[in-house]
């Protein structure tokens, strides 16, 4: 499965007039979730005890950690609520975030447009506020991200990443597992077959808890015979397992692919992250600037890391249990630098400037989150004005290529994950990536004929080529193996509708829309199709449900007007 960070992009590809095809059906994050995302985690959760139990023996560490941004990465929306009074110029929408009667609310309205006026109760916040914060709300049990974010560096409200220029309110941004797992602890998994319908409470422990880095703590806390062996100390792990603890949230990459039969949320401290999800860096393309969570890739590019090898890690410079205060920050990190470079070097190397990071790790604007600055972890001797990740001049003159990160022979030889990675890159419109995906997916399908991710990815390629019959067969096989693939069901429904099997198309779309009502294209396909068959009441019901989750979608508002006219019409 394709595993992506929480930057939802509601792109669909329109291939047939009137009916919408979704993207590659195998995606996790932007697209459909893995088939066993609902798998019970009760056995694992039973071994977790929460921070308060840890505090009983580790009070000083607990108290210090409680003041770090990670400890405050999530919580109830009413806690330290950041009020908003923001007008988005491009869409003309006014947003408000406020507290009323002990509840947090998001309001939205467009002056002069009576159809756009509503509010949502905000349930949780995501983000400590150190860089920024967003809020989550629920509609019919489906959880979504607020369309506006607080950006702490500039102290401004603005649209969610990638939505700065939209003309319609993006109220259907799903809160995906891969976003929540890096900001919460004891998180619930979505209801079977859905992308973002969660049991409540969404999570039972605010922020990033002790056990996210140290593993389940029950045996350590309650079984004296296993007290030491039953807890993970990352410092004592082999380098790849030590680094995996940090990489689970601080490795961005260009794309990440969940391994066959594995899911990123299954990772536990002490494991190797690459056994669950494979990350890839794109080389030879326009250079990639530093992203908000690109610390690991950037550090790997530094001379410090290259010369130190496994001896250097995130915890060489960062104490996960505490954060230096602003007035101590320069001296704290200078001490880390001089621990390797020596006090004598510090005396002669610009002694007038004690802030090493100001020159060698300057902050620059993030490539993927507006208004947000990130520290350049490449630790360059003479920093470039435009930070770029893992690029060399020779590579930029050649064709784009993907490399696994961290690199390994096993990763280099993994045809399945390479094929899915290229397909993911291709969806962003890179022709070279499309050609690579078209070349590799058939080979991967021969190697893994029963892999639903590969089958649905290949089906989409065949669909774009016009090989409708082959695409239909591949989608049917993928859905037989994994009936919960939402985009596969949506695309197969389009194929069935265009080839005359309207009843089959409606059945596919109904199942997919029930499980992902935030995917407006599926509801619109249903509404138009049942309308053409004379089911006006049913068509109106589907459009109204689309607008419940996506109230500013112009095509839905227009269709509802046509359906409400006398006589009703199915379009303009």
Protein Blocks (a to p, Z undefined) as FASTA:
>chain_A
ZZdddddcfddcdfbghiacdddfkbghjlccdfklmpccklmmmmpgbjmlmmmmmmml
mmmmmmpmklmmgccfkgopacdddddfklopacddddeehiacdddddehiaklgcddd
dfbdcdehlnmccddddeehiacddfbdcdfklopacddehilmpcbdcfbbccdfklmm
mmcghiacddehiaklccddfbfcecjdfklmnopaklmmmmmklmmmmpccfklpcfkl
mmmmmmmmmcgbjbdcddehiafklpcghiafklmoccdddehiacddddfklmmmmmmm
pmklmmnmmmbcfklmpcfkbccdfklmmmmmmmmmmmmnopklmmmnoplbmblklmmm
cccddfkbghiacddfklpabdcfbdcehiafklmmmccddddddddfklmmmmklmmmm
mmmmmmnopaklmmmmmmmmmmmmmmmmmbfklmmmmmmmmmmnopamlmmmmmmmmmmm
mmmlmklmmmmmmmmmmnopamlmmmmmmmmmmmmmmlmmlmmmmmmmmmmnopamlmmm
mmmmmmmmmmmbmklmmmmmmmmpccddfbZZ
